[in-house]
């Protein structure tokens, strides 16, 4: 448990230090006309569904962005039973809430969090299998109003 707490504290320090470096990265070509001209770099796009989601590894930091009102991000991971710990941090002053879902291999929700900033949580992984993390604004599917891009970082620690 001490190792997890130390890792989460280390992540918080690393995330705050990486915010200025992330802001300096140039914008890349976006896959959708919905992406705003002010989009920030998201190396994992397209990851708007479980089918196109990249796999993440335990104890590795990932930085991405919600670039427009209908953008959602998925990340897959393969886990064995045990604790799943996630530390999440927004890298901008945007006040839009972010919904974080941890989904079972069946698609059912294992855990749900809505945050406007930094958060961390633990969840019990009940069985071995492919799980996913969903990140998006609470009404991403039906939201028509424009939003500023929301860059974020997260680190997950789990049994592989």
N, C-alpha and C positions, 0 to 999 in steps of 0.2 A: 504494500500500500504506500509506503514511503517513497518507493521508486516512482509510482504513478504521480504522486503529488509533486515530486521534484521535477518530473518530466513536464507536467502541466505548467509549472512555474517557469521552467526553461522556455517552453513554447510561448508563453505570454511575453517574455522579454524579447525573444527572437521575432515575434510578430510585430511588436512595436518598432523594432529596429529596421525591419524590412519594409515598413510602410512607405518610407520616402524613396527607397530604391524601386519599389513597385510602381510608384507614380511616375517615374522617369521613363518607364518602358514605352516604346512607340505602339500605337494602335495597329492591329493587323487587319487584313481583309476579313470581313464578317460574312457568314453564310446566309444571312437573311436581310431583306430590306428593312425589317423591323429594328435592326441594330442601329443605334444612333451614331451619328458622326463622332460623338464624344465617347464612344465605347472604349473600354480599357481592354488590355490584352487578356485573353482567356485561352491558354494553351490546350484546354481539354474540350473545347467546342469542336464538333457538335456533340453535346452530351445531354440532350433534352429528353432522353428516354433511357430506360434500363438497358435496352438493346444496344445503344451506342455509348454507354457509360464506360469510362476507363476503370480498370481495377486499381485499387490503392493497396499499399502495403502498410503494415502496422509500424507505428513509431516514425512516420515520415510526414513532414509538413507539405501541404498542398495549398497553392494560391490560385484563385480563379475569380470570376465575377458574374454577378447578375447584371446583364447589360441593358435590359429594357423591361418594360412592364410584363411581358409574357414569357420572359426567359426563365427557365428552370434548369437546374443542374442535378445530374445523377452521378453517383460514384458507386461502383460495385466493390465488394470485398468478400473473400471466402474466409469463413471463421469456424472454429471449433467451439464447443460449449465453454463458457467462462464469461468473464467481465469484458464489456466493450466500453471503453472510455473515449469521449470525444471532447476536445477543446476547440472552440470556434471563436473567431475574432473578425469583426468588420474592420476594414482598412480605410474607411472614409468617415466623414461626418454626416453622411446621409442618415436620415432618421426613419427610413422605411423599415418596417419589421421584416424579419426573415423567418420563415418556417423551416425547421429541420425535422425530417422524419427518418427514422431508422426502420427499414422494412424487412420483414421475414422473406424467406425464399418463396412463400406463397403469395407475396404482395401485401399481406396484412401488416398493419402498423405495429411495431414493437415499442416505439417510443416517439413522442411528439413534443417539440419545444418551439415556442415563438419568442424571438429575441430582437431587440433593437441595438444590440452591441455585442459584448463578449459574454460567453457562457461556457460552461462545461457540465457534463453529466456522465453517469454510468448506467449501463443497461446490462441485464443478464442475457447472454446468447444461449438459448435453450437447446439448440441442436446444431450439428455440423451442416453447413450449406452455404449457398451464395446469398448474401444479404446486400442491401443497397441503402445509400444515404440520398435523400432528396433535399434540395435547397431551393427555395423560391419565395417570392412575396406571397402573403396569405391568399390573395385572390388572383394569382398569376394567370389562370386559365380564362377568367372573364374580365380582367382589368383592362380598360381602354385608355387610361390616363398615362401620359409619359412619366418616366422616373429617371433620375440620374443614375448612372451605373453604380453598383455597389460591389467594390472589390472586397474579397474576404480571404482568410486563411483558416485552415483547420488541421488538426492532427488527431488521428484515431490510434488507439492502442488496443489490440485484441489478439486472441490466440489464433495463430495461423496453422 
